[in-house]
Amino acid sequence: VADLGAFRAATPVAQPDPADDEYDGTWYGMVALDGALYAVEPNHGEVDRADLDGTVSRLVDLSASQGHIVPTAMAYRDGSFFVGNLSRLPLVPGASKIMQVGRTGDVEVFAAGFTAILGLAFDDAGRLYVLENSVVVEPSRPRPGTGRLLRLADGGAREVIADRLMFPTGIAFGPEGAVYLSTNGFGPPGGGTITRIALDAEG
């Protein structure tokens, strides 16, 4: 559909990190919206738009305002993109945040104090769910079995929906309202799993 690697190479960001570089990028999150695809690239800190005719353009260079923060996960709601970041290595607990990005590329911090965000998703009620890959770092690596899924309430309160997850790396809601997580995202080939979490009427 579009050559994102060629666009990334031809259109450098403001603050690249030469020590953390992949020529074609390490594209992670994507949102389909109004006939276009919006993809986030962690190593260079950009969100780009790909139209179905192959045209690629930049929505925002997050490195310009945020530095090298390794943005990974993205969701869309009510006119804004919400982008979460893994943060750079070695991981630091509480160093991840969620940025709200407008359709014209304006950026503001929506919420902070998370650890290793690798997934974001909204439910039908408009509540944001945040997937943290590991909330324990020892000494600089994620600890197995310490991932968790949070839900953000109005006013910023955070509720733990599931914890003790094994290296969760992605999230999606199914048509019946259950949430699906990719788990065992780090490890030997063939070890990945999908975990289904059934939510009750109150979530």
C-alpha positions, 0 to 999 in steps of 0.5 A: 500500500505504501513504502513507509521505510522509504518515506522515513529514510527520506524525511528525517525527524528532528531528534533521531538517536543514532544509537537506536536506529533502524533504516526502515523503521520499527513500525508498531501501532496503526489506526485506520481512519477516514480511508487512511492509515496512521502508523507510529514508528518508535525508534524515530518518534513519528506518526505518519499517514499513508493514503491508499494511493501510496502517498505518505505524509507526516502527522507529527514528529514527536521527537521534536517536542518530546525527544527520544521517547519510543512511542509505540501504541496508538488509539483514536477517539473524538478527534484525537490520537492517543499515543503511549510510549515504551520509553528508552532503555534501560527502562525506568518505572513511571517514565511512560506517558500518553500524549494526545495528538490532534488531527493537525499534529498538535501535542499535549500530555494526556496522562503520565506515570506509566511503565512500558506502554505497549497497548492502548484501546478505547471501549464502547463507553469511551474509557481508555485501557492502557497495557503496561508490558512490565511494571517491575524492572530489574535492573533494567529489563522487564520482569516476567509476569508483571504486566498489567492492564489498566483502565482510566476513569474520568478524573484520572483515576486508574483501575487495575483490570488484570495483572501478573500478565506475561509480557503483554504487547498488544490489545484489541476489543472483540465485538462481544466486549471482551478484551484480547491481549497478545501475551508472551510477546517476548521470548522464543519463537512460537511462544506467543499467545492470545489472552481473552479477558471477559468484562462484566457489566461494570467492566 
